[in-house]
Amino acid sequence: MSEPSRRLLLLRHSKAEHVFGKADHERELTDRGHADARAIGEWLAAQGIEPDLVICSTATRTRQTWDSAQEGGARGDSTEFDKAIYHGGVRAVVTAVQEVDPALTTVLVVGHEPTMSATTEILTEGAGAADALAAFDRGFPTSGLAVLAVDGPWEQLAQGGAALQEFVVGRG
């Protein structure tokens, strides 16, 4: 008997301010960023996607993205903040997901570019729904969300171990 399918969602934070002299980690969302994150929350709610776990970068803009997505109707059972998602690249994202409780089936990671697109590329190796792949090929803008199907246990997540089911961009 094979493992049940799992779903991994990779969300790039929403549009953030650029303020000279402000630390990158402390950058906040713009009004558009909040609206776009709420739109992603509305999409998640409309699809009935409720992550068992949200793994969020510790950056202000990623925290605000998830908060605004929840204002739009997104729901998650629990949220963990992981500094490695902020600065650790693809390896940090994959490692964080590999360490997820095997009983959980849907995980959302809220992170940054270029890590979200690189993680999507490495995990899917171009596998997935044609329309999702075409949308992803146009880039991974702010409030972009990749929905990946993962077969097998989280601990075995590796290159080519997922397929891109959907790629959406929240615009509020």
C-alpha positions in Angstrom: 0.0 0.0 0.0 1.5 3.4 -1.0 1.6 6.4 1.2 -1.2 8.9 0.8 -0.6 11.9 -1.4 0.5 15.1 0.4 0.2 18.7 -0.7 3.0 21.2 -0.3 2.2 24.9 -0.9 5.0 27.4 -1.5 3.9 31.0 -1.1 6.1 34.0 -1.8 5.4 36.9 0.5 3.3 39.8 -0.8 4.5 43.2 -2.0 6.7 44.8 0.6 8.0 48.3 1.1 11.5 49.4 0.1 12.7 51.9 2.7 16.3 53.1 2.5 18.2 52.2 5.7 15.5 49.7 7.0 16.8 46.2 7.7 15.5 43.7 5.1 14.2 41.4 7.7 12.0 44.2 9.1 10.4 45.3 5.8 6.6 45.5 6.0 3.9 44.9 3.4 2.5 47.7 1.4 -1.3 48.3 1.2 -1.2 46.3 -2.1 0.7 43.6 -0.4 -2.0 43.2 2.3 -4.7 43.2 -0.4 -2.9 40.6 -2.5 -2.3 38.3 0.6 -6.0 38.6 1.5 -6.8 37.5 -2.1 -4.6 34.4 -1.7 -6.4 33.7 1.6 -9.7 33.9 -0.3 -8.5 31.5 -2.9 -7.3 29.0 -0.4 -10.6 29.2 1.4 -12.6 28.8 -1.8 -10.5 25.7 -2.7 -11.0 24.3 0.8 -7.3 24.0 1.3 -6.5 24.2 5.0 -2.8 23.5 5.8 -2.1 21.2 8.8 1.0 23.3 9.3 2.3 26.7 8.1 6.0 27.1 8.2 6.7 30.8 7.9 9.9 32.8 7.6 10.6 35.1 10.6 10.7 38.2 8.3 8.0 40.8 9.0 6.7 40.7 5.5 6.1 36.9 5.5 4.4 37.0 8.9 2.2 39.9 7.6 1.5 37.9 4.4 0.1 34.9 6.4 -1.8 37.2 8.8 -3.5 39.0 5.8 -4.2 35.6 4.1 -6.0 34.6 7.3 -8.0 37.8 7.1 -9.0 36.7 3.6 -10.3 33.3 5.0 -7.2 31.1 5.0 -7.0 28.7 7.9 -4.1 26.6 9.2 -4.0 24.3 12.2 -0.7 25.5 13.5 2.1 27.9 12.5 5.8 27.7 13.1 8.2 30.5 12.5 11.6 29.3 11.1 14.5 31.7 10.6 16.1 29.3 8.3 13.3 29.9 5.7 14.5 33.5 5.6 18.1 32.9 4.8 18.6 29.2 4.2 17.6 28.7 0.6 16.2 25.6 -1.0 18.0 23.3 1.4 16.4 25.0 4.4 12.9 24.7 2.9 13.3 21.0 2.0 14.8 20.2 5.3 12.0 21.9 7.2 9.4 20.0 5.2 11.3 16.7 5.6 11.0 17.2 9.4 7.2 17.6 9.4 5.1 15.1 11.3 4.3 12.2 8.9 0.7 12.3 9.9 0.2 15.8 8.4 -0.9 15.9 4.8 -0.9 19.6 3.8 2.0 22.0 4.5 2.3 25.7 3.5 5.7 27.4 3.5 5.7 31.2 3.4 9.0 32.4 2.1 11.0 34.5 -0.3 12.5 34.7 -3.8 14.5 33.2 -5.4 14.0 30.3 -2.9 10.3 29.7 -3.7 10.8 29.4 -7.4 14.0 27.4 -7.1 12.3 25.0 -4.7 9.4 24.5 -7.0 11.8 23.9 -10.0 13.9 21.4 -8.1 11.0 19.4 -6.5 8.9 19.2 -9.7 11.6 19.0 -12.4 9.0 20.3 -14.8 6.3 17.7 -13.9 2.7 18.8 -13.4 -0.4 20.2 -15.0 0.3 22.1 -18.3 -1.6 25.2 -17.3 0.1 25.4 -13.9 3.6 24.9 -15.5 2.8 27.6 -18.1 1.8 30.1 -15.4 4.9 29.2 -13.3 7.1 29.7 -16.4 6.0 33.4 -16.4 7.8 33.9 -13.1 7.0 33.7 -9.4 5.8 37.2 -8.4 4.9 38.5 -5.0 1.8 36.6 -3.7 2.6 33.7 -6.0 1.5 30.3 -4.8 2.7 27.0 -6.1 0.6 23.9 -5.1 2.6 20.7 -5.3 1.4 17.1 -5.1 3.9 15.0 -3.1 3.8 11.2 -3.1 5.5 9.5 -0.3 6.5 10.5 3.2 7.7 14.0 3.9 11.1 12.7 5.1 11.8 11.4 1.6 11.0 14.6 -0.2 13.7 15.1 -2.8 14.5 16.4 -6.3 11.8 15.4 -8.7 9.5 14.1 -5.9 6.6 16.4 -6.6 4.3 17.7 -9.4 2.9 21.2 -9.8 -0.8 21.0 -9.6 -1.7 24.7 -9.6 0.1 28.1 -9.7 -1.9 31.2 -8.8 -1.1 34.8 -8.0 -3.1 36.7 -5.5 -4.2 40.1 -6.6 -6.5 42.1 -4.4 
